[in-house]
Amino acid sequence: MPKPFLDKSVLPENIATHRIKIQSELVSLETLSEIESELPVQFVYEGDKKCLAITYDESKVRFSQLITTLEEHNIQPLKNWWFRIKAAFYDFEDENVAEQSHAKPKGCCNKLPH
């Protein structure tokens, strides 16, 4: 279980956790901590399973942006058909959360104003 975000601006309802398989044999923990310092994201890497758990703020970062950042640092995800389906769904989910987080709140009830 990833540790909670230290940044208090990250709301619990905007946090997403996804797991992806990694092709790369060696994943540098220094590289992951460097990415964590740049973006509101946390990584947990399981070397024996080649699995990377990604916890991030959906209202500020998109899943596709995280994958692009990982690829720039030579951490290649296993891009099979299942990954592409999940990535499309995660991007759709991120877009919805980002739109909802920036929307104005609705009224508290359905009563007409006096």
Secondary structure in CASP SS format (residue, H / E / C, confidence):
PFRMAT SS
TARGET T0000
AUTHOR 0000-0000-0000
METHOD secondary structure of the structure
MODEL  1
M C 1.00
P C 1.00
K C 1.00
P C 1.00
F C 1.00
L C 1.00
D C 1.00
K C 1.00
S C 1.00
V C 1.00
L C 1.00
P H 1.00
E H 1.00
N H 1.00
I E 1.00
A E 1.00
T E 1.00
H E 1.00
R E 1.00
I E 1.00
K E 1.00
I E 1.00
Q C 1.00
S C 1.00
E C 1.00
L C 1.00
V C 1.00
S C 1.00
L H 1.00
E H 1.00
T H 1.00
L H 1.00
S H 1.00
E H 1.00
I H 1.00
E H 1.00
S H 1.00
E H 1.00
L C 1.00
P C 1.00
V E 1.00
Q E 1.00
F E 1.00
V E 1.00
Y E 1.00
E E 1.00
G C 1.00
D C 1.00
K C 1.00
K C 1.00
C E 1.00
L E 1.00
A E 1.00
I E 1.00
T E 1.00
Y E 1.00
D E 1.00
E C 1.00
S C 1.00
K C 1.00
V C 1.00
R C 1.00
F H 1.00
S H 1.00
Q H 1.00
L H 1.00
I H 1.00
T H 1.00
T H 1.00
L H 1.00
E H 1.00
E H 1.00
H C 1.00
N C 1.00
I C 1.00
Q C 1.00
P E 1.00
L C 1.00
K C 1.00
N C 1.00
W H 1.00
W H 1.00
F H 1.00
R H 1.00
I H 1.00
K H 1.00
A H 1.00
A H 1.00
F H 1.00
Y H 1.00
D H 1.00
F H 1.00
E H 1.00
D H 1.00
E H 1.00
N H 1.00
V H 1.00
A H 1.00
E H 1.00
Q H 1.00
S H 1.00
H C 1.00
A C 1.00
K C 1.00
P C 1.00
K C 1.00
G C 1.00
C C 1.00
C C 1.00
N C 1.00
K C 1.00
L C 1.00
P C 1.00
H C 1.00
END
